[in-house]
Amino acid sequence: MPVSTLTIKYQATIPRQVREALQLAAGDRVEFVVARKAVTVRKFVDPDLAEARADDAAFAPEWLSAADEEAWRDL
């Protein structure tokens, strides 16, 4: 079980095993869900950004196609 120690500023390093499990990278945000005497840490996903990223992923094949590049080349 990964363990981390709080600094005097109440900061803690997220252990590698946890970072990898949550696919965290520098700059990512985490949220803490408190339920009774237990806390769950999870990667924070902004709902607005998640929707925008899903839209980008849906259109990416069309936007990144050779035909699209050719159509927009002279603009």
PDB file with SEQRES, HELIX, SHEET and CRYST1 records, atoms N, CA, C and O in Angstrom:
SEQRES   1 A   75  MET PRO VAL SER THR LEU THR ILE LYS TYR GLN ALA THR          
SEQRES   2 A   75  ILE PRO ARG GLN VAL ARG GLU ALA LEU GLN LEU ALA ALA          
SEQRES   3 A   75  GLY ASP ARG VAL GLU PHE VAL VAL ALA ARG LYS ALA VAL          
SEQRES   4 A   75  THR VAL ARG LYS PHE VAL ASP PRO ASP LEU ALA GLU ALA          
SEQRES   5 A   75  ARG ALA ASP ASP ALA ALA PHE ALA PRO GLU TRP LEU SER          
SEQRES   6 A   75  ALA ALA ASP GLU GLU ALA TRP ARG ASP LEU                      
HELIX    1 AA1 ARG A   16  LEU A   22  1                                   7    
HELIX    2 AA2 PRO A   47  TRP A   63  1                                  17    
HELIX    3 AA3 ALA A   66  TRP A   72  1                                   7    
SHEET    1 AA1 2 VAL A  30  ALA A  35  0                                        
SHEET    2 AA1 2 ALA A  38  LYS A  43 -1                                        
CRYST1    1.000    1.000    1.000  90.00  90.00  90.00 P 1           1          
ATOM      1  N   MET A   1       0.849  -1.171   0.000  1.00  0.00           N  
ATOM      2  CA  MET A   1       0.000   0.000   0.000  1.00  0.00           C  
ATOM      3  C   MET A   1       0.897   1.238   0.000  1.00  0.00           C  
ATOM      4  O   MET A   1       1.730   1.392   0.893  1.00  0.00           O  
ATOM      5  N   PRO A   2       0.738   2.129  -0.999  1.00  0.00           N  
ATOM      6  CA  PRO A   2       1.562   3.343  -1.063  1.00  0.00           C  
ATOM      7  C   PRO A   2       1.270   4.283   0.111  1.00  0.00           C  
ATOM      8  O   PRO A   2       0.130   4.415   0.557  1.00  0.00           O  
ATOM      9  N   VAL A   3       2.320   4.922   0.590  1.00  0.00           N  
ATOM     10  CA  VAL A   3       2.213   5.856   1.713  1.00  0.00           C  
ATOM     11  C   VAL A   3       2.933   7.139   1.352  1.00  0.00           C  
ATOM     12  O   VAL A   3       3.953   7.104   0.664  1.00  0.00           O  
ATOM     13  N   SER A   4       2.412   8.279   1.812  1.00  0.00           N  
ATOM     14  CA  SER A   4       3.045   9.571   1.603  1.00  0.00           C  
ATOM     15  C   SER A   4       3.002  10.332   2.923  1.00  0.00           C  
ATOM     16  O   SER A   4       2.099  10.125   3.733  1.00  0.00           O  
ATOM     17  N   THR A   5       3.973  11.208   3.138  1.00  0.00           N  
ATOM     18  CA  THR A   5       4.064  11.986   4.366  1.00  0.00           C  
ATOM     19  C   THR A   5       3.705  13.439   4.087  1.00  0.00           C  
ATOM     20  O   THR A   5       4.157  14.011   3.096  1.00  0.00           O  
ATOM     21  N   LEU A   6       2.893  14.041   4.958  1.00  0.00           N  
ATOM     22  CA  LEU A   6       2.531  15.448   4.804  1.00  0.00           C  
ATOM     23  C   LEU A   6       3.692  16.351   5.197  1.00  0.00           C  
ATOM     24  O   LEU A   6       4.402  16.086   6.167  1.00  0.00           O  
ATOM     25  N   THR A   7       3.872  17.421   4.430  1.00  0.00           N  
ATOM     26  CA  THR A   7       4.857  18.438   4.793  1.00  0.00           C  
ATOM     27  C   THR A   7       4.216  19.394   5.796  1.00  0.00           C  
ATOM     28  O   THR A   7       3.035  19.256   6.116  1.00  0.00           O  
ATOM     29  N   ILE A   8       4.979  20.353   6.289  1.00  0.00           N  
ATOM     30  CA  ILE A   8       4.418  21.319   7.239  1.00  0.00           C  
ATOM     31  C   ILE A   8       3.371  22.211   6.576  1.00  0.00           C  
ATOM     32  O   ILE A   8       2.607  22.886   7.266  1.00  0.00           O  
ATOM     33  N   LYS A   9       3.330  22.218   5.241  1.00  0.00           N  
ATOM     34  CA  LYS A   9       2.309  22.975   4.506  1.00  0.00           C  
ATOM     35  C   LYS A   9       1.138  22.072   4.108  1.00  0.00           C  
ATOM     36  O   LYS A   9       0.301  22.460   3.292  1.00  0.00           O  
ATOM     37  N   TYR A  10       1.082  20.880   4.681  1.00  0.00           N  
ATOM     38  CA  TYR A  10       0.027  19.892   4.406  1.00  0.00           C  
ATOM     39  C   TYR A  10       0.016  19.429   2.949  1.00  0.00           C  
ATOM     40  O   TYR A  10      -1.039  19.112   2.399  1.00  0.00           O  
ATOM     41  N   GLN A  11       1.184  19.392   2.338  1.00  0.00           N  
ATOM     42  CA  GLN A  11       1.312  18.877   0.979  1.00  0.00           C  
ATOM     43  C   GLN A  11       1.851  17.456   1.045  1.00  0.00           C  
ATOM     44  O   GLN A  11       2.579  17.094   1.969  1.00  0.00           O  
ATOM     45  N   ALA A  12       1.480  16.657   0.047  1.00  0.00           N  
ATOM     46  CA  ALA A  12       1.948  15.272  -0.019  1.00  0.00           C  
ATOM     47  C   ALA A  12       2.296  14.937  -1.457  1.00  0.00           C  
ATOM     48  O   ALA A  12       1.686  15.456  -2.392  1.00  0.00           O  
ATOM     49  N   THR A  13       3.270  14.078  -1.626  1.00  0.00           N  
ATOM     50  CA  THR A  13       3.616  13.569  -2.948  1.00  0.00           C  
ATOM     51  C   THR A  13       2.717  12.378  -3.239  1.00  0.00           C  
ATOM     52  O   THR A  13       2.527  11.509  -2.389  1.00  0.00           O  
ATOM     53  N   ILE A  14       2.168  12.345  -4.442  1.00  0.00           N  
ATOM     54  CA  ILE A  14       1.350  11.196  -4.830  1.00  0.00           C  
ATOM     55  C   ILE A  14       2.305  10.101  -5.295  1.00  0.00           C  
ATOM     56  O   ILE A  14       3.053  10.299  -6.252  1.00  0.00           O  
ATOM     57  N   PRO A  15       2.286   8.963  -4.637  1.00  0.00           N  
ATOM     58  CA  PRO A  15       3.218   7.887  -4.985  1.00  0.00           C  
ATOM     59  C   PRO A  15       3.081   7.436  -6.450  1.00  0.00           C  
ATOM     60  O   PRO A  15       2.004   7.510  -7.041  1.00  0.00           O  
ATOM     61  N   ARG A  16       4.187   6.974  -7.006  1.00  0.00           N  
ATOM     62  CA  ARG A  16       4.230   6.559  -8.413  1.00  0.00           C  
ATOM     63  C   ARG A  16       3.122   5.560  -8.741  1.00  0.00           C  
ATOM     64  O   ARG A  16       2.445   5.693  -9.761  1.00  0.00           O  
ATOM     65  N   GLN A  17       2.939   4.570  -7.889  1.00  0.00           N  
ATOM     66  CA  GLN A  17       1.928   3.544  -8.141  1.00  0.00           C  
ATOM     67  C   GLN A  17       0.540   4.176  -8.315  1.00  0.00           C  
ATOM     68  O   GLN A  17      -0.230   3.741  -9.172  1.00  0.00           O  
ATOM     69  N   VAL A  18       0.222   5.178  -7.527  1.00  0.00           N  
ATOM     70  CA  VAL A  18      -1.072   5.860  -7.608  1.00  0.00           C  
ATOM     71  C   VAL A  18      -1.118   6.726  -8.864  1.00  0.00           C  
ATOM     72  O   VAL A  18      -2.122   6.726  -9.576  1.00  0.00           O  
ATOM     73  N   ARG A  19      -0.034   7.471  -9.145  1.00  0.00           N  
ATOM     74  CA  ARG A  19       0.012   8.303 -10.356  1.00  0.00           C  
ATOM     75  C   ARG A  19      -0.200   7.457 -11.602  1.00  0.00           C  
ATOM     76  O   ARG A  19      -0.945   7.843 -12.503  1.00  0.00           O  
ATOM     77  N   GLU A  20       0.448   6.314 -11.651  1.00  0.00           N  
ATOM     78  CA  GLU A  20       0.306   5.435 -12.816  1.00  0.00           C  
ATOM     79  C   GLU A  20      -1.110   4.862 -12.917  1.00  0.00           C  
ATOM     80  O   GLU A  20      -1.675   4.789 -14.009  1.00  0.00           O  
ATOM     81  N   ALA A  21      -1.676   4.461 -11.791  1.00  0.00           N  
ATOM     82  CA  ALA A  21      -3.028   3.891 -11.799  1.00  0.00           C  
ATOM     83  C   ALA A  21      -4.060   4.912 -12.267  1.00  0.00           C  
ATOM     84  O   ALA A  21      -5.017   4.568 -12.961  1.00  0.00           O  
ATOM     85  N   LEU A  22      -3.856   6.186 -11.877  1.00  0.00           N  
ATOM     86  CA  LEU A  22      -4.788   7.249 -12.263  1.00  0.00           C  
ATOM     87  C   LEU A  22      -4.383   7.952 -13.554  1.00  0.00           C  
ATOM     88  O   LEU A  22      -5.075   8.860 -14.017  1.00  0.00           O  
ATOM     89  N   GLN A  23      -3.259   7.529 -14.131  1.00  0.00           N  
ATOM     90  CA  GLN A  23      -2.714   8.143 -15.349  1.00  0.00           C  
ATOM     91  C   GLN A  23      -2.557   9.656 -15.163  1.00  0.00           C  
ATOM     92  O   GLN A  23      -3.010  10.450 -15.987  1.00  0.00           O  
ATOM     93  N   LEU A  24      -1.907  10.031 -14.065  1.00  0.00           N  
ATOM     94  CA  LEU A  24      -1.679  11.434 -13.746  1.00  0.00           C  
ATOM     95  C   LEU A  24      -0.373  11.919 -14.352  1.00  0.00           C  
ATOM     96  O   LEU A  24       0.601  11.173 -14.452  1.00  0.00           O  
ATOM     97  N   ALA A  25      -0.374  13.176 -14.753  1.00  0.00           N  
ATOM     98  CA  ALA A  25       0.833  13.824 -15.254  1.00  0.00           C  
ATOM     99  C   ALA A  25       0.963  15.171 -14.546  1.00  0.00           C  
ATOM    100  O   ALA A  25       0.004  15.667 -13.955  1.00  0.00           O  
ATOM    101  N   ALA A  26       2.146  15.749 -14.612  1.00  0.00           N  
ATOM    102  CA  ALA A  26       2.370  17.053 -13.996  1.00  0.00           C  
ATOM    103  C   ALA A  26       1.337  18.039 -14.524  1.00  0.00           C  
ATOM    104  O   ALA A  26       1.094  18.110 -15.729  1.00  0.00           O  
ATOM    105  N   GLY A  27       0.735  18.794 -13.623  1.00  0.00           N  
ATOM    106  CA  GLY A  27      -0.264  19.778 -14.013  1.00  0.00           C  
ATOM    107  C   GLY A  27      -1.693  19.264 -13.941  1.00  0.00           C  
ATOM    108  O   GLY A  27      -2.633  20.058 -13.955  1.00  0.00           O  
ATOM    109  N   ASP A  28      -1.875  17.936 -13.864  1.00  0.00           N  
ATOM    110  CA  ASP A  28      -3.223  17.388 -13.723  1.00  0.00           C  
ATOM    111  C   ASP A  28      -3.789  17.782 -12.365  1.00  0.00           C  
ATOM    112  O   ASP A  28      -3.049  18.057 -11.420  1.00  0.00           O  
ATOM    113  N   ARG A  29      -5.088  17.804 -12.292  1.00  0.00           N  
ATOM    114  CA  ARG A  29      -5.757  18.119 -11.037  1.00  0.00           C  
ATOM    115  C   ARG A  29      -6.357  16.842 -10.468  1.00  0.00           C  
ATOM    116  O   ARG A  29      -6.774  15.956 -11.213  1.00  0.00           O  
ATOM    117  N   VAL A  30      -6.398  16.754  -9.147  1.00  0.00           N  
ATOM    118  CA  VAL A  30      -7.027  15.628  -8.475  1.00  0.00           C  
ATOM    119  C   VAL A  30      -8.126  16.166  -7.577  1.00  0.00           C  
ATOM    120  O   VAL A  30      -8.075  17.312  -7.130  1.00  0.00           O  
ATOM    121  N   GLU A  31      -9.106  15.339  -7.322  1.00  0.00           N  
ATOM    122  CA  GLU A  31     -10.162  15.730  -6.390  1.00  0.00           C  
ATOM    123  C   GLU A  31     -10.248  14.704  -5.282  1.00  0.00           C  
ATOM    124  O   GLU A  31      -9.888  13.541  -5.462  1.00  0.00           O  
ATOM    125  N   PHE A  32     -10.727  15.147  -4.138  1.00  0.00           N  
ATOM    126  CA  PHE A  32     -10.836  14.310  -2.958  1.00  0.00           C  
ATOM    127  C   PHE A  32     -12.316  14.163  -2.623  1.00  0.00           C  
ATOM    128  O   PHE A  32     -13.020  15.150  -2.411  1.00  0.00           O  
ATOM    129  N   VAL A  33     -12.770  12.936  -2.580  1.00  0.00           N  
ATOM    130  CA  VAL A  33     -14.166  12.652  -2.250  1.00  0.00           C  
ATOM    131  C   VAL A  33     -14.193  12.101  -0.832  1.00  0.00           C  
ATOM    132  O   VAL A  33     -13.640  11.037  -0.558  1.00  0.00           O  
ATOM    133  N   VAL A  34     -14.845  12.839   0.069  1.00  0.00           N  
ATOM    134  CA  VAL A  34     -14.889  12.465   1.479  1.00  0.00           C  
ATOM    135  C   VAL A  34     -16.217  11.770   1.771  1.00  0.00           C  
ATOM    136  O   VAL A  34     -17.289  12.301   1.483  1.00  0.00           O  
ATOM    137  N   ALA A  35     -16.123  10.575   2.346  1.00  0.00           N  
ATOM    138  CA  ALA A  35     -17.306   9.818   2.746  1.00  0.00           C  
ATOM    139  C   ALA A  35     -17.030   9.211   4.110  1.00  0.00           C  
ATOM    140  O   ALA A  35     -16.227   8.288   4.244  1.00  0.00           O  
ATOM    141  N   ARG A  36     -17.691   9.728   5.094  1.00  0.00           N  
ATOM    142  CA  ARG A  36     -17.472   9.318   6.480  1.00  0.00           C  
ATOM    143  C   ARG A  36     -16.006   9.502   6.852  1.00  0.00           C  
ATOM    144  O   ARG A  36     -15.509  10.629   6.852  1.00  0.00           O  
ATOM    145  N   LYS A  37     -15.312   8.425   7.167  1.00  0.00           N  
ATOM    146  CA  LYS A  37     -13.909   8.551   7.572  1.00  0.00           C  
ATOM    147  C   LYS A  37     -12.954   8.061   6.502  1.00  0.00           C  
ATOM    148  O   LYS A  37     -11.793   7.772   6.791  1.00  0.00           O  
ATOM    149  N   ALA A  38     -13.431   7.965   5.268  1.00  0.00           N  
ATOM    150  CA  ALA A  38     -12.599   7.525   4.154  1.00  0.00           C  
ATOM    151  C   ALA A  38     -12.554   8.615   3.092  1.00  0.00           C  
ATOM    152  O   ALA A  38     -13.510   9.369   2.912  1.00  0.00           O  
ATOM    153  N   VAL A  39     -11.437   8.681   2.399  1.00  0.00           N  
ATOM    154  CA  VAL A  39     -11.271   9.666   1.335  1.00  0.00           C  
ATOM    155  C   VAL A  39     -10.803   8.935   0.082  1.00  0.00           C  
ATOM    156  O   VAL A  39      -9.901   8.099   0.136  1.00  0.00           O  
ATOM    157  N   THR A  40     -11.418   9.257  -1.030  1.00  0.00           N  
ATOM    158  CA  THR A  40     -11.012   8.707  -2.322  1.00  0.00           C  
ATOM    159  C   THR A  40     -10.361   9.823  -3.123  1.00  0.00           C  
ATOM    160  O   THR A  40     -10.895  10.929  -3.208  1.00  0.00           O  
ATOM    161  N   VAL A  41      -9.209   9.530  -3.708  1.00  0.00           N  
ATOM    162  CA  VAL A  41      -8.530  10.487  -4.572  1.00  0.00           C  
ATOM    163  C   VAL A  41      -8.734  10.025  -6.003  1.00  0.00           C  
ATOM    164  O   VAL A  41      -8.517   8.856  -6.321  1.00  0.00           O  
ATOM    165  N   ARG A  42      -9.150  10.940  -6.865  1.00  0.00           N  
ATOM    166  CA  ARG A  42      -9.324  10.589  -8.274  1.00  0.00           C  
ATOM    167  C   ARG A  42      -8.914  11.754  -9.153  1.00  0.00           C  
ATOM    168  O   ARG A  42      -8.873  12.905  -8.718  1.00  0.00           O  
ATOM    169  N   LYS A  43      -8.617  11.432 -10.379  1.00  0.00           N  
ATOM    170  CA  LYS A  43      -8.236  12.449 -11.352  1.00  0.00           C  
ATOM    171  C   LYS A  43      -9.443  13.342 -11.606  1.00  0.00           C  
ATOM    172  O   LYS A  43     -10.543  12.850 -11.858  1.00  0.00           O  
ATOM    173  N   PHE A  44      -9.236  14.652 -11.542  1.00  0.00           N  
ATOM    174  CA  PHE A  44     -10.325  15.591 -11.783  1.00  0.00           C  
ATOM    175  C   PHE A  44     -10.455  15.827 -13.275  1.00  0.00           C  
ATOM    176  O   PHE A  44      -9.479  16.135 -13.959  1.00  0.00           O  
ATOM    177  N   VAL A  45     -11.669  15.678 -13.766  1.00  0.00           N  
ATOM    178  CA  VAL A  45     -11.950  15.948 -15.168  1.00  0.00           C  
ATOM    179  C   VAL A  45     -13.022  17.026 -15.214  1.00  0.00           C  
ATOM    180  O   VAL A  45     -14.152  16.806 -14.778  1.00  0.00           O  
ATOM    181  N   ASP A  46     -12.666  18.184 -15.742  1.00  0.00           N  
ATOM    182  CA  ASP A  46     -13.616  19.282 -15.879  1.00  0.00           C  
ATOM    183  C   ASP A  46     -14.686  18.848 -16.884  1.00  0.00           C  
ATOM    184  O   ASP A  46     -14.348  18.529 -18.024  1.00  0.00           O  
ATOM    185  N   PRO A  47     -15.967  18.826 -16.497  1.00  0.00           N  
ATOM    186  CA  PRO A  47     -17.013  18.347 -17.402  1.00  0.00           C  
ATOM    187  C   PRO A  47     -17.052  19.117 -18.726  1.00  0.00           C  
ATOM    188  O   PRO A  47     -17.303  18.529 -19.777  1.00  0.00           O  
ATOM    189  N   ASP A  48     -16.805  20.427 -18.677  1.00  0.00           N  
ATOM    190  CA  ASP A  48     -16.815  21.222 -19.906  1.00  0.00           C  
ATOM    191  C   ASP A  48     -15.677  20.813 -20.831  1.00  0.00           C  
ATOM    192  O   ASP A  48     -15.870  20.692 -22.040  1.00  0.00           O  
ATOM    193  N   LEU A  49     -14.487  20.598 -20.265  1.00  0.00           N  
ATOM    194  CA  LEU A  49     -13.353  20.196 -21.086  1.00  0.00           C  
ATOM    195  C   LEU A  49     -13.514  18.769 -21.595  1.00  0.00           C  
ATOM    196  O   LEU A  49     -13.105  18.460 -22.714  1.00  0.00           O  
ATOM    197  N   ALA A  50     -14.100  17.906 -20.788  1.00  0.00           N  
ATOM    198  CA  ALA A  50     -14.294  16.516 -21.207  1.00  0.00           C  
ATOM    199  C   ALA A  50     -15.201  16.455 -22.426  1.00  0.00           C  
ATOM    200  O   ALA A  50     -14.953  15.682 -23.351  1.00  0.00           O  
ATOM    201  N   GLU A  51     -16.249  17.267 -22.430  1.00  0.00           N  
ATOM    202  CA  GLU A  51     -17.168  17.289 -23.572  1.00  0.00           C  
ATOM    203  C   GLU A  51     -16.459  17.822 -24.815  1.00  0.00           C  
ATOM    204  O   GLU A  51     -16.636  17.287 -25.910  1.00  0.00           O  
ATOM    205  N   ALA A  52     -15.660  18.873 -24.648  1.00  0.00           N  
ATOM    206  CA  ALA A  52     -14.927  19.435 -25.781  1.00  0.00           C  
ATOM    207  C   ALA A  52     -13.923  18.432 -26.329  1.00  0.00           C  
ATOM    208  O   ALA A  52     -13.775  18.306 -27.545  1.00  0.00           O  
ATOM    209  N   ARG A  53     -13.240  17.724 -25.455  1.00  0.00           N  
ATOM    210  CA  ARG A  53     -12.258  16.723 -25.907  1.00  0.00           C  
ATOM    211  C   ARG A  53     -12.945  15.566 -26.625  1.00  0.00           C  
ATOM    212  O   ARG A  53     -12.406  15.024 -27.590  1.00  0.00           O  
ATOM    213  N   ALA A  54     -14.127  15.187 -26.160  1.00  0.00           N  
ATOM    214  CA  ALA A  54     -14.874  14.123 -26.828  1.00  0.00           C  
ATOM    215  C   ALA A  54     -15.275  14.573 -28.233  1.00  0.00           C  
ATOM    216  O   ALA A  54     -15.218  13.787 -29.179  1.00  0.00           O  
ATOM    217  N   ASP A  55     -15.682  15.840 -28.367  1.00  0.00           N  
ATOM    218  CA  ASP A  55     -16.029  16.377 -29.688  1.00  0.00           C  
ATOM    219  C   ASP A  55     -14.808  16.374 -30.594  1.00  0.00           C  
ATOM    220  O   ASP A  55     -14.895  15.980 -31.757  1.00  0.00           O  
ATOM    221  N   ASP A  56     -13.670  16.811 -30.064  1.00  0.00           N  
ATOM    222  CA  ASP A  56     -12.432  16.824 -30.846  1.00  0.00           C  
ATOM    223  C   ASP A  56     -12.084  15.422 -31.328  1.00  0.00           C  
ATOM    224  O   ASP A  56     -11.720  15.227 -32.488  1.00  0.00           O  
ATOM    225  N   ALA A  57     -12.197  14.456 -30.439  1.00  0.00           N  
ATOM    226  CA  ALA A  57     -11.849  13.078 -30.800  1.00  0.00           C  
ATOM    227  C   ALA A  57     -12.789  12.538 -31.871  1.00  0.00           C  
ATOM    228  O   ALA A  57     -12.377  11.776 -32.745  1.00  0.00           O  
ATOM    229  N   ALA A  58     -14.056  12.942 -31.794  1.00  0.00           N  
ATOM    230  CA  ALA A  58     -15.030  12.450 -32.766  1.00  0.00           C  
ATOM    231  C   ALA A  58     -14.749  12.993 -34.165  1.00  0.00           C  
ATOM    232  O   ALA A  58     -14.952  12.293 -35.157  1.00  0.00           O  
ATOM    233  N   PHE A  59     -14.277  14.256 -34.248  1.00  0.00           N  
ATOM    234  CA  PHE A  59     -14.048  14.880 -35.543  1.00  0.00           C  
ATOM    235  C   PHE A  59     -12.605  14.775 -36.022  1.00  0.00           C  
ATOM    236  O   PHE A  59     -12.324  15.085 -37.179  1.00  0.00           O  
ATOM    237  N   ALA A  60     -11.697  14.351 -35.172  1.00  0.00           N  
ATOM    238  CA  ALA A  60     -10.277  14.322 -35.524  1.00  0.00           C  
ATOM    239  C   ALA A  60      -9.976  13.548 -36.802  1.00  0.00           C  
ATOM    240  O   ALA A  60      -9.198  14.040 -37.619  1.00  0.00           O  
ATOM    241  N   PRO A  61     -10.547  12.367 -37.023  1.00  0.00           N  
ATOM    242  CA  PRO A  61     -10.220  11.652 -38.261  1.00  0.00           C  
ATOM    243  C   PRO A  61     -10.569  12.457 -39.513  1.00  0.00           C  
ATOM    244  O   PRO A  61      -9.835  12.431 -40.502  1.00  0.00           O  
ATOM    245  N   GLU A  62     -11.690  13.168 -39.462  1.00  0.00           N  
ATOM    246  CA  GLU A  62     -12.087  13.988 -40.602  1.00  0.00           C  
ATOM    247  C   GLU A  62     -11.184  15.205 -40.727  1.00  0.00           C  
ATOM    248  O   GLU A  62     -10.738  15.537 -41.825  1.00  0.00           O  
ATOM    249  N   TRP A  63     -10.909  15.873 -39.610  1.00  0.00           N  
ATOM    250  CA  TRP A  63     -10.116  17.098 -39.633  1.00  0.00           C  
ATOM    251  C   TRP A  63      -8.665  16.828 -40.003  1.00  0.00           C  
ATOM    252  O   TRP A  63      -8.006  17.685 -40.592  1.00  0.00           O  
ATOM    253  N   LEU A  64      -8.172  15.668 -39.672  1.00  0.00           N  
ATOM    254  CA  LEU A  64      -6.765  15.377 -39.893  1.00  0.00           C  
ATOM    255  C   LEU A  64      -6.525  14.544 -41.145  1.00  0.00           C  
ATOM    256  O   LEU A  64      -5.430  14.018 -41.345  1.00  0.00           O  
ATOM    257  N   SER A  65      -7.541  14.426 -41.984  1.00  0.00           N  
ATOM    258  CA  SER A  65      -7.402  13.583 -43.168  1.00  0.00           C  
ATOM    259  C   SER A  65      -6.616  14.305 -44.268  1.00  0.00           C  
ATOM    260  O   SER A  65      -6.552  15.534 -44.284  1.00  0.00           O  
ATOM    261  N   ALA A  66      -6.030  13.549 -45.170  1.00  0.00           N  
ATOM    262  CA  ALA A  66      -5.307  14.123 -46.309  1.00  0.00           C  
ATOM    263  C   ALA A  66      -6.255  14.921 -47.190  1.00  0.00           C  
ATOM    264  O   ALA A  66      -5.874  15.969 -47.713  1.00  0.00           O  
ATOM    265  N   ALA A  67      -7.486  14.444 -47.364  1.00  0.00           N  
ATOM    266  CA  ALA A  67      -8.475  15.149 -48.186  1.00  0.00           C  
ATOM    267  C   ALA A  67      -8.797  16.506 -47.585  1.00  0.00           C  
ATOM    268  O   ALA A  67      -8.933  17.491 -48.311  1.00  0.00           O  
ATOM    269  N   ASP A  68      -8.918  16.566 -46.267  1.00  0.00           N  
ATOM    270  CA  ASP A  68      -9.204  17.831 -45.600  1.00  0.00           C  
ATOM    271  C   ASP A  68      -8.026  18.798 -45.756  1.00  0.00           C  
ATOM    272  O   ASP A  68      -8.224  19.979 -46.038  1.00  0.00           O  
ATOM    273  N   GLU A  69      -6.818  18.300 -45.574  1.00  0.00           N  
ATOM    274  CA  GLU A  69      -5.618  19.137 -45.757  1.00  0.00           C  
ATOM    275  C   GLU A  69      -5.568  19.705 -47.157  1.00  0.00           C  
ATOM    276  O   GLU A  69      -5.258  20.882 -47.339  1.00  0.00           O  
ATOM    277  N   GLU A  70      -5.868  18.888 -48.145  1.00  0.00           N  
ATOM    278  CA  GLU A  70      -5.853  19.333 -49.538  1.00  0.00           C  
ATOM    279  C   GLU A  70      -6.920  20.389 -49.776  1.00  0.00           C  
ATOM    280  O   GLU A  70      -6.668  21.379 -50.463  1.00  0.00           O  
ATOM    281  N   ALA A  71      -8.101  20.193 -49.221  1.00  0.00           N  
ATOM    282  CA  ALA A  71      -9.200  21.138 -49.420  1.00  0.00           C  
ATOM    283  C   ALA A  71      -8.897  22.518 -48.822  1.00  0.00           C  
ATOM    284  O   ALA A  71      -9.338  23.536 -49.356  1.00  0.00           O  
ATOM    285  N   TRP A  72      -8.152  22.553 -47.726  1.00  0.00           N  
ATOM    286  CA  TRP A  72      -7.887  23.800 -47.032  1.00  0.00           C  
ATOM    287  C   TRP A  72      -6.476  24.359 -47.310  1.00  0.00           C  
ATOM    288  O   TRP A  72      -6.091  25.371 -46.724  1.00  0.00           O  
ATOM    289  N   ARG A  73      -5.727  23.728 -48.172  1.00  0.00           N  
ATOM    290  CA  ARG A  73      -4.335  24.108 -48.396  1.00  0.00           C  
ATOM    291  C   ARG A  73      -4.154  25.578 -48.820  1.00  0.00           C  
ATOM    292  O   ARG A  73      -3.224  26.234 -48.351  1.00  0.00           O  
ATOM    293  N   ASP A  74      -5.003  26.092 -49.676  1.00  0.00           N  
ATOM    294  CA  ASP A  74      -4.825  27.431 -50.210  1.00  0.00           C  
ATOM    295  C   ASP A  74      -5.463  28.539 -49.383  1.00  0.00           C  
ATOM    296  O   ASP A  74      -5.396  29.706 -49.769  1.00  0.00           O  
ATOM    297  N   LEU A  75      -6.066  28.208 -48.279  1.00  0.00           N  
ATOM    298  CA  LEU A  75      -6.722  29.235 -47.460  1.00  0.00           C  
ATOM    299  C   LEU A  75      -5.769  29.920 -46.523  1.00  0.00           C  
ATOM    300  O   LEU A  75      -6.173  30.807 -45.771  1.00  0.00           O  
TER     301      LEU A  75                                                      
END                                                                             
